[in-house]
Amino acid sequence: MLQACLNGGRTREFHPAVPFTASEIAGDAALVVAAGARELHIHPRGPDGLETLDPDHVAEALQAVRAAVPHIPIGLSTHWRIAPGGIARQEPINRWKTLPDYVSINLIEDDAEDLIALVLGKGIGVEAGLWSIDDAERFVRLSNAGKCLRVLIEINEQDVEEGLRVADGIQAVLNAAGSKLPILMHGDEVSVWPLYRAAVERGFDGRIGLEDGNLLPSGQMAKDNADLLRAAFSMLAR
């Protein structure tokens, strides 16, 4: 499965095709699904263009995307820096009425265990974001670990070999704990394409999009998210 990550916290300076508004995100979603994406990871934005967890803005984005690409699972970020930030962001999440199919929760964040319990209680799936071996060790000790949708191995290291060593360490912790959860693995910036290839080789799901990087495997700037998705599938065909 290839997931498209459409925007993250990226600005238009990073790439002019980063979608901000609900209609822009929905239009981009239609293009990446046509290019082969089977899931979406989005960061709704408020009128100021900043990431938001506000229930009304979340509902607007989800409804627009679902109208554009019915039956495609949609995930949202819950990261620590999204306003109101920190533990306080649990309050708007708890007020969500229009729900995503899943959310990403980073185990490095202080309230990960509580936030996982909160969203599972609302019937939302959880991608457990593991950035390090320490994150993996914390995750496998959680009582709700086995109830998560999948493990998200997120490699932030820009040295590809070091990133792969971290990924190996995370996988070793999961295996030792007997985890049977599906794994999605992705890189960031320099490591996007090497980690995508590694994910495919290991039988993991992958993720590609402007949240993670704006370059094609050739090093050229991508035209948009759909261009990145097409490049990912072209890589598989080689």
Phi, psi and chi 1 to 4 in degrees:
 res  aa     phi    psi   chi1   chi2   chi3   chi4
   1 MET       -  133.7 -172.6  -85.0  -67.1      -
   2 LEU  -112.4  120.8 -176.5   55.8      -      -
   3 GLN   -96.8  139.9 -178.2 -173.1   93.1      -
   4 ALA  -102.2  125.6      -      -      -      -
   5 CYS  -106.0  104.7   52.3      -      -      -
   6 LEU   -79.8  -34.3  -59.3 -174.8      -      -
   7 ASN  -144.6  -38.8   56.0   -4.0      -      -
   8 GLY    55.4 -140.3      -      -      -      -
   9 GLY  -100.7   17.8      -      -      -      -
  10 ARG   -67.9  151.5  -61.1  -66.7 -169.3  178.6
  11 THR  -104.1  172.4   66.3      -      -      -
  12 ARG   -71.6  -17.8  -66.0  -89.5  168.4   75.7
  13 GLU   -68.6  -33.2  -75.1   70.7   31.9      -
  14 PHE   -68.5  -43.7  179.6   74.4      -      -
  15 HIS  -161.5  132.5 -162.8  -72.8      -      -
  16 PRO   -66.6  -15.1   18.9  -30.5      -      -
  17 ALA   -95.0    7.6      -      -      -      -
  18 VAL   -62.8  122.6  172.5      -      -      -
  19 PRO   -81.5  136.4   29.1  -32.8      -      -
  20 PHE  -111.3  -59.3  -79.9   13.4      -      -
  21 THR   -74.1  163.7   67.5      -      -      -
  22 ALA   -58.0  -41.5      -      -      -      -
  23 SER   -69.2  -36.1   60.5      -      -      -
  24 GLU   -66.6  -42.6  -71.2  170.5  -10.3      -
  25 ILE   -63.6  -42.3  -65.5  170.8      -      -
  26 ALA   -64.3  -42.0      -      -      -      -
  27 GLY   -63.5  -41.0      -      -      -      -
  28 ASP   -67.1  -38.0 -148.2   29.3      -      -
  29 ALA   -58.5  -42.9      -      -      -      -
  30 ALA   -61.7  -38.6      -      -      -      -
  31 LEU   -69.1  -42.1  -66.4  174.8      -      -
  32 VAL   -73.3  -33.0  -62.9      -      -      -
  33 VAL   -66.1  -40.1  168.7      -      -      -
  34 ALA   -62.5  -29.6      -      -      -      -
  35 ALA   -82.1   -8.6      -      -      -      -
  36 GLY   123.9   -3.9      -      -      -      -
  37 ALA   -62.2  141.3      -      -      -      -
  38 ARG  -115.0   -7.2  -70.9  -64.2  168.9  -99.2
  39 GLU  -147.2  162.5  -73.0 -169.4    8.2      -
  40 LEU  -128.2  142.0  -60.2  168.4      -      -
  41 HIS  -124.4  118.1  174.0   78.4      -      -
  42 ILE  -130.3  158.2   64.3  173.2      -      -
  43 HIS  -120.1  100.3  -68.4 -135.5      -      -
  44 PRO   -55.9  148.6  -25.5   35.8      -      -
  45 ARG  -120.9  150.2  -53.8  -71.3 -174.0  100.9
  46 GLY   -86.6 -178.3      -      -      -      -
  47 PRO   -59.9  -23.9  -24.2   33.9      -      -
  48 ASP   -83.2   -0.5   56.7    3.8      -      -
  49 GLY    84.4   -1.1      -      -      -      -
  50 LEU   -91.9  153.8  -61.0  178.2      -      -
  51 GLU   -57.8  145.1  -60.8  163.7   87.9      -
  52 THR  -145.6  150.6 -178.1      -      -      -
  53 LEU  -112.5    6.3  -62.5  169.5      -      -
  54 ASP   -55.4  130.4  175.3   81.4      -      -
  55 PRO   -55.8  -38.8  -27.7   36.0      -      -
  56 ASP   -68.5  -42.8  -69.3  -21.5      -      -
  57 HIS   -71.0  -36.2  -60.4  -43.5      -      -
  58 VAL   -62.5  -45.8  165.2      -      -      -
  59 ALA   -61.8  -42.3      -      -      -      -
  60 GLU   -60.1  -45.2 -178.2 -175.8   18.3      -
  61 ALA   -66.6  -46.5      -      -      -      -
  62 LEU   -63.1  -43.1  -71.2  173.0      -      -
  63 GLN   -65.1  -39.1  -70.0  164.4    5.1      -
  64 ALA   -65.8  -43.5      -      -      -      -
  65 VAL   -67.7  -42.0  173.9      -      -      -
  66 ARG   -65.6  -31.4  -74.2 -177.2  172.2  137.4
  67 ALA   -68.4  -33.8      -      -      -      -
  68 ALA   -79.8  -38.1      -      -      -      -
  69 VAL  -136.0   73.8  -73.4      -      -      -
  70 PRO   -57.5  145.0  -19.6   31.0      -      -
  71 HIS    76.5    3.3  -47.2  -56.2      -      -
  72 ILE   -92.4  122.9  -64.4  -65.3      -      -
  73 PRO   -61.2  139.1  -23.6   34.9      -      -
  74 ILE  -123.6  128.6  -53.6  167.7      -      -
  75 GLY  -116.2  152.6      -      -      -      -
  76 LEU  -121.7  156.9  -55.0 -177.8      -      -
  77 SER   -86.3  151.7  174.9      -      -      -
  78 THR  -126.5   23.1   63.2      -      -      -
  79 HIS   -60.3  155.0   75.4   75.1      -      -
  80 TRP   -53.3  -32.1 -172.2 -100.3      -      -
  81 ARG   -86.6  -10.4  -62.9 -177.8  -55.9  -81.3
  82 ILE   -68.2  130.8  -58.5  176.5      -      -
  83 ALA   -57.6  140.5      -      -      -      -
  84 PRO   -79.8    1.8   31.0  -36.8      -      -
  85 GLY    83.2  150.1      -      -      -      -
  86 GLY    61.3 -150.5      -      -      -      -
  87 ILE   -63.2  -26.3  -66.1  172.2      -      -
  88 ALA   -61.8  -20.7      -      -      -      -
  89 ARG   -71.4  -11.4   74.9 -160.3 -170.0  -67.5
  90 GLN   -64.2  -29.0  -68.0 -176.3   29.7      -
  91 GLU   -64.2  -51.8 -169.7  -86.5  -27.6      -
  92 PRO   -65.8  -34.6   19.4  -30.9      -      -
  93 ILE   -61.5  -40.6  -68.4  171.4      -      -
  94 ASN   -64.2  -24.0 -166.1   43.2      -      -
  95 ARG   -91.1   -0.1  -69.9 -169.9  -69.0  113.2
  96 TRP   -59.5  133.1  -73.9   -7.1      -      -
  97 LYS  -108.9  -41.6  -60.5  -60.4 -177.6 -175.1
  98 THR   -88.6  118.1  -58.5      -      -      -
  99 LEU  -107.1  142.0  -56.7  178.8      -      -
 100 PRO   -73.6  167.3   30.0  -35.7      -      -
 101 ASP   -72.9  -32.3  -63.0  -75.8      -      -
 102 TYR  -157.9  165.2   59.6   90.8      -      -
 103 VAL  -132.3  157.2  -63.6      -      -      -
 104 SER   -97.1  131.8  -59.6      -      -      -
 105 ILE  -127.8  123.3  -62.1  175.8      -      -
 106 ASN   -86.4  124.4  -62.1  -37.6      -      -
 107 LEU   -68.6  -15.1  -92.9  -69.3      -      -
 108 ILE   -71.6  -17.4 -164.6  173.0      -      -
 109 GLU   -84.8  143.6  -66.2  167.5   -8.1      -
 110 ASP   -57.6  -35.4  -68.4  -14.0      -      -
 111 ASP  -101.1   20.5   66.4  -21.0      -      -
 112 ALA   -54.2  -46.0      -      -      -      -
 113 GLU   -62.5  -44.0 -177.3  172.9   11.5      -
 114 ASP   -68.3  -38.7  -68.5  -20.6      -      -
 115 LEU   -69.1  -37.2 -171.2   53.9      -      -
 116 ILE   -59.9  -45.6  -71.9  170.8      -      -
 117 ALA   -62.4  -40.1      -      -      -      -
 118 LEU   -61.7  -50.1  170.2   62.4      -      -
 119 VAL   -75.0  -34.4  -60.0      -      -      -
 120 LEU   -61.0  -37.5  -73.0  175.5      -      -
 121 GLY   -64.8  -22.2      -      -      -      -
 122 LYS   -92.0    1.3  -67.2  177.3   72.1   68.0
 123 GLY    82.7   19.9      -      -      -      -
 124 ILE   -99.1  136.3  -57.3  168.9      -      -
 125 GLY   -70.8  160.7      -      -      -      -
 126 VAL  -126.6  124.7  172.7      -      -      -
 127 GLU   -92.8  116.1  -71.7 -174.7  -34.6      -
 128 ALA   -87.9  108.1      -      -      -      -
 129 GLY   -81.7  116.2      -      -      -      -
 130 LEU  -113.5  118.0  -50.4 -177.2      -      -
 131 TRP   -99.0  -15.5  -64.4    5.9      -      -
 132 SER  -153.8  170.3   66.5      -      -      -
 133 ILE   -63.6  -37.9  -67.0  169.7      -      -
 134 ASP   -59.8  -42.2  -74.4  -13.3      -      -
 135 ASP   -59.8  -43.9  -72.9   -9.3      -      -
 136 ALA   -62.4  -42.1      -      -      -      -
 137 GLU   -65.8  -37.2  -69.1  172.6  -16.9      -
 138 ARG   -66.1  -42.3 -179.6 -175.7 -177.8 -167.2
 139 PHE   -62.2  -47.7  173.8   67.0      -      -
 140 VAL   -68.0  -15.3  -62.2      -      -      -
 141 ARG   -85.0  -10.7  -67.6 -166.2  -63.6  -93.8
 142 LEU   -72.6  141.5  -61.2 -176.6      -      -
 143 SER   -66.3  -27.0   59.4      -      -      -
 144 ASN   -96.7    8.0  -79.0  -34.8      -      -
 145 ALA   -55.2  -46.6      -      -      -      -
 146 GLY   -70.2  -11.9      -      -      -      -
 147 LYS   -89.3   -4.3  -62.0  177.9 -176.7  178.1
 148 CYS   -74.2  158.8  -68.6      -      -      -
 149 LEU   -71.1  -44.8  172.9   68.2      -      -
 150 ARG  -164.5  169.5   66.7  168.0   64.7   96.1
 151 VAL   -99.6  135.9  168.9      -      -      -
 152 LEU  -111.8  103.0 -172.2   62.3      -      -
 153 ILE   -85.3  111.1  -62.6  180.0      -      -
 154 GLU  -112.0  111.9  -57.7 -168.7  -89.8      -
 155 ILE   -99.2  111.7  -59.9  -57.6      -      -
 156 ASN   -95.4  -15.9  -62.5  -56.7      -      -
 157 GLU   -59.3  137.3  -75.8   78.6    4.9      -
 158 GLN   -92.9  -11.4  -66.6  -58.1  -74.4      -
 159 ASP   -85.9  113.6 -179.7  -75.1      -      -
 160 VAL   -62.0  -43.2  173.2      -      -      -
 161 GLU   -63.1  -40.7  -67.8  -55.2  -43.6      -
 162 GLU   -64.6  -41.3  175.8   59.2   23.7      -
 163 GLY   -59.9  -40.7      -      -      -      -
 164 LEU   -67.9  -34.1  -70.6  171.0      -      -
 165 ARG   -65.4  -40.2  -76.8 -167.7  -70.4  -88.7
 166 VAL   -62.1  -44.7  172.3      -      -      -
 167 ALA   -60.2  -41.8      -      -      -      -
 168 ASP   -61.3  -42.2  -72.1  -18.8      -      -
 169 GLY   -64.7  -41.7      -      -      -      -
 170 ILE   -61.8  -46.9  -68.5  171.5      -      -
 171 GLN   -61.7  -37.6 -169.3  176.0   -3.0      -
 172 ALA   -63.1  -41.1      -      -      -      -
 173 VAL   -63.2  -44.1  171.8      -      -      -
 174 LEU   -63.0  -43.4  -64.4  172.4      -      -
 175 ASN   -64.3  -42.0  -70.6  -18.1      -      -
 176 ALA   -63.0  -31.6      -      -      -      -
 177 ALA   -84.1   -5.5      -      -      -      -
 178 GLY    77.1   23.2      -      -      -      -
 179 SER   -64.4  134.1  175.1      -      -      -
 180 LYS  -110.9    8.1  -57.1  -61.5 -177.8 -175.9
 181 LEU   -69.6  145.2  -65.1  175.8      -      -
 182 PRO   -60.6  155.1  -18.1   29.6      -      -
 183 ILE  -122.5  132.1  -65.5  174.2      -      -
 184 LEU  -114.3  128.0 -171.2  157.7      -      -
 185 MET  -124.1  138.1 -175.6  168.7   75.6      -
 186 HIS  -149.5  159.9   72.4   93.1      -      -
 187 GLY  -107.6 -166.3      -      -      -      -
 188 ASP  -146.3  132.0  178.7   70.6      -      -
 189 GLU    55.4 -112.9  -60.6  -78.9    2.8      -
 190 VAL   -58.8  -34.0  171.3      -      -      -
 191 SER   -89.6    1.2   66.0      -      -      -
 192 VAL   -54.2  -57.5  164.0      -      -      -
 193 TRP   -74.8  -41.1  -66.2  109.9      -      -
 194 PRO   -60.0  -38.5  -26.4   35.3      -      -
 195 LEU   -73.9  -31.5  -94.8  -66.8      -      -
 196 TYR   -64.3  -46.0  171.8   65.0      -      -
 197 ARG   -62.4  -41.1 -176.4  175.6  -69.3  -79.4
 198 ALA   -63.6  -38.9      -      -      -      -
 199 ALA   -61.3  -44.8      -      -      -      -
 200 VAL   -62.5  -44.7  171.3      -      -      -
 201 GLU   -63.2  -31.5  -69.2  171.2  -10.9      -
 202 ARG   -88.6   -1.8  -62.6  177.4 -174.1 -157.4
 203 GLY    78.9   19.5      -      -      -      -
 204 PHE   -90.5  162.9  -60.6  161.2      -      -
 205 ASP   -74.6  161.6  -64.7  -32.7      -      -
 206 GLY  -129.9  171.8      -      -      -      -
 207 ARG  -143.7  133.8 -176.2  176.6  108.7  169.2
 208 ILE  -141.8  142.6  -66.6  -68.4      -      -
 209 GLY   160.8  174.9      -      -      -      -
 210 LEU   -65.8  -19.7  -71.8  173.6      -      -
 211 GLU   -60.4  -36.2  174.5  174.8   -9.4      -
 212 ASP   -95.1  -27.9  -68.0  -18.2      -      -
 213 GLY  -179.6  157.6      -      -      -      -
 214 ASN  -114.6    7.7   57.6   14.8      -      -
 215 LEU  -108.2  146.0  -60.2 -180.0      -      -
 216 LEU   -77.9  167.1  -62.7  169.8      -      -
 217 PRO   -56.5  -26.9  -26.6   35.5      -      -
 218 SER   -72.2  -14.8   65.6      -      -      -
 219 GLY    95.4   -6.8      -      -      -      -
 220 GLN   -78.0  153.2  -67.1 -179.1  -43.8      -
 221 MET   -68.4  132.0 -177.8   75.4   71.9      -
 222 ALA   -70.5  153.3      -      -      -      -
 223 LYS   -72.6  -37.9  -64.6  177.1 -177.6  175.9
 224 ASP  -171.6 -173.4   53.6   18.9      -      -
 225 ASN   -62.3  -40.6  -84.6  -53.1      -      -
 226 ALA   -62.4  -35.4      -      -      -      -
 227 ASP   -61.9  -40.7 -159.3   21.8      -      -
 228 LEU   -65.2  -41.4  -69.8  166.4      -      -
 229 LEU   -64.3  -42.7  -92.1  -71.2      -      -
 230 ARG   -62.0  -38.6  -72.3 -171.1  -68.8  -91.3
 231 ALA   -64.3  -37.3      -      -      -      -
 232 ALA   -63.1  -44.8      -      -      -      -
 233 PHE   -70.7  -32.7  -75.3  107.0      -      -
 234 SER   -63.7  -38.0  -66.0      -      -      -
 235 MET   -62.0  -38.5 -177.7  179.8  -73.9      -
 236 LEU   -64.9  -31.1  -68.9 -179.3      -      -
 237 ALA   -77.9  -11.0      -      -      -      -
 238 ARG   -80.8      -  -65.9  173.0 -171.9  167.3
